[in-house]
Amino acid sequence: MGEFDNKEREEVFSKKVRAGKRTYFFDVKATRSNDYYVTITESKKRLEDGVFIKHKIFLYKEDFEKFTEGLKETTDYIKAHQEVVEKRYDYPENNAESAKDNDDFSFEI
């Protein structure tokens, strides 16, 4: 093990998505053998003490298609049975054009 321990979770790509009181992190990481996988982390500040609580799932590339199908089927069900109004949050690092052009929820891997 030794010096290669850090390679097991080497970050390759990261996307941060702020959504009100929650922040989502989509990270591509590499194993020691340079095999990529995704971690999806939800981070939310606990009101009573200000501590950030994180929930993480690992998504492996052999599961991408089934995961994406399941997520799409689930979100389509909700959209078909209830009105879904995507909230838009304005943050300084977002340009105004990207916020107004994205009216639909989309999740693709």
C-alpha positions in Angstrom: 0.0 0.0 0.0 2.2 2.9 1.3 2.6 5.8 -1.1 -0.2 4.6 -3.4 -3.0 4.9 -0.8 -4.0 8.3 -2.1 -4.4 7.0 -5.6 -7.4 4.9 -4.6 -9.6 8.0 -4.4 -7.8 10.5 -6.7 -10.2 13.2 -7.9 -10.4 13.5 -11.7 -13.3 15.9 -12.2 -15.7 17.7 -9.9 -19.0 19.6 -10.4 -20.6 21.6 -7.5 -24.4 22.3 -7.7 -25.9 24.6 -5.1 -29.6 24.2 -4.5 -30.8 26.5 -1.7 -29.9 25.0 1.6 -28.3 22.0 0.0 -25.1 21.6 -2.1 -24.5 18.6 -4.3 -21.1 17.4 -5.4 -20.7 15.2 -8.4 -17.1 13.9 -8.4 -15.3 11.5 -10.7 -12.6 9.6 -8.9 -10.0 7.1 -9.9 -9.0 3.8 -8.2 -5.4 2.7 -8.0 -5.8 0.9 -11.3 -7.2 4.2 -12.9 -10.8 2.9 -13.1 -13.2 5.8 -12.8 -16.3 5.9 -10.6 -18.7 8.7 -9.4 -19.4 9.9 -5.9 -22.6 12.0 -5.4 -22.5 13.9 -2.1 -25.3 15.9 -0.6 -24.1 18.5 2.0 -26.6 20.4 4.2 -25.9 22.6 7.2 -27.7 21.5 10.4 -29.6 24.4 11.8 -29.1 23.7 15.5 -25.2 23.8 15.4 -24.2 24.8 11.9 -22.4 21.5 11.3 -22.4 20.3 7.7 -24.0 16.8 7.3 -23.0 14.9 4.3 -24.6 11.9 2.6 -22.6 10.1 -0.1 -23.3 7.4 -2.7 -20.9 5.7 -5.0 -21.9 5.0 -8.6 -19.8 2.6 -10.6 -19.6 2.8 -14.4 -21.1 -0.7 -14.9 -24.3 0.7 -13.2 -24.5 4.1 -15.1 -27.2 2.9 -17.5 -29.5 1.3 -14.9 -29.0 4.2 -12.5 -29.9 6.8 -15.2 -32.9 4.8 -16.3 -34.1 4.5 -12.7 -33.6 8.1 -11.9 -35.4 9.2 -15.1 -38.3 6.9 -14.5 -38.7 8.2 -11.0 -38.5 11.8 -11.9 -40.8 11.3 -14.9 -43.4 9.7 -12.5 -43.3 12.8 -10.2 -43.6 15.2 -13.2 -46.6 13.2 -14.5 -48.4 13.3 -11.1 -47.5 16.7 -9.7 -46.4 20.0 -11.0 -42.7 20.4 -10.7 -41.3 24.0 -10.6 -37.5 23.9 -10.6 -36.2 26.6 -8.2 -33.5 28.8 -9.6 -30.9 30.3 -7.3 -28.7 33.2 -8.3 -25.1 32.9 -7.2 -22.3 35.3 -8.2 -20.4 32.5 -10.1 -23.4 31.7 -12.3 -24.0 33.9 -15.3 -27.5 35.0 -15.8 -27.8 33.5 -19.3 -27.3 29.9 -18.1 -29.9 30.3 -15.3 -32.6 31.4 -17.7 -31.8 28.9 -20.4 -32.1 25.8 -18.2 -35.8 25.4 -17.6 -35.9 21.6 -17.5 -34.3 19.2 -15.0 -31.8 17.0 -16.7 -29.5 14.4 -15.4 -27.1 12.6 -17.7 -24.0 10.6 -17.0 
